[in-house]
Amino acid sequence: MTGAWGWDLLIGVVIALLVTWAALIATLALVRPRKSLLREALRLLPDVLRLVRRLAADATLPRGVRVRLGLLLAYLAIPIDLVPDFIPVLGYADDAIIITAVLRSVVRRAGLSAVRRHWPGTDDGFAVLCRLTGLAAPDATP
């Protein structure tokens, strides 16, 4: 392109990052939860963060699950978001959407019982978490 190896590499990396960012934005826009579920997700955020930390520290879970949870915690700790916070709705929703996707993956691999065992909140909060992630809550009747 430019004839200089370093500049070509830099341009290629920047273009790849922009295309990846655009694809992530499109994915987040398509899979975002309904508005009422998003409000519930934001209310659950402290309990969900404690849940993710507890699950990541559980040595009985498969290593792949703990790696996903560790990467999620790292993403949440980094102050740079995929979608800047000044963008209406999606700006604050990207964390909730990513948490939901990772928790779905974790439950499919580790099981709903592991998530229930580590849930720090109330039973009502767990029911909301199950609804948000599209998981079937275990029957509460004995």
Long-range contacts (C-beta under 8 A, 24 or more apart in sequence): 21-82, 24-82, 25-82, 25-83, 25-90, 28-82, 28-83, 28-90, 28-93, 28-94, 28-97, 29-90, 31-97, 31-101, 32-89, 32-90, 32-93, 32-97, 33-93, 33-96, 33-97, 33-100, 33-132, 37-131, 37-132, 38-89, 38-93, 38-96, 40-128, 40-131, 40-132, 41-96, 41-99, 41-100, 41-132, 42-92, 42-96, 44-121, 44-125, 44-128, 44-129, 44-132, 45-95, 45-96, 47-119, 47-120, 47-121, 47-125, 47-129, 48-99, 48-103, 48-129, 49-76, 50-120, 51-115, 51-118, 51-119, 51-120, 51-121, 51-129, 52-76, 52-99, 52-102, 52-103, 54-118, 54-120, 55-106, 55-110, 55-114, 55-115, 55-118, 58-114, 58-118, 60-114, 61-110, 61-114, 62-109, 62-110, 64-109, 65-105, 65-106, 65-109, 65-110, 68-102, 68-105, 68-106, 69-102, 69-106, 72-98, 72-99, 72-102, 100-132, 100-133, 103-129, 103-133, 104-133, 104-134, 104-135, 107-133, 107-135, 112-136, 112-137, 112-138, 113-138
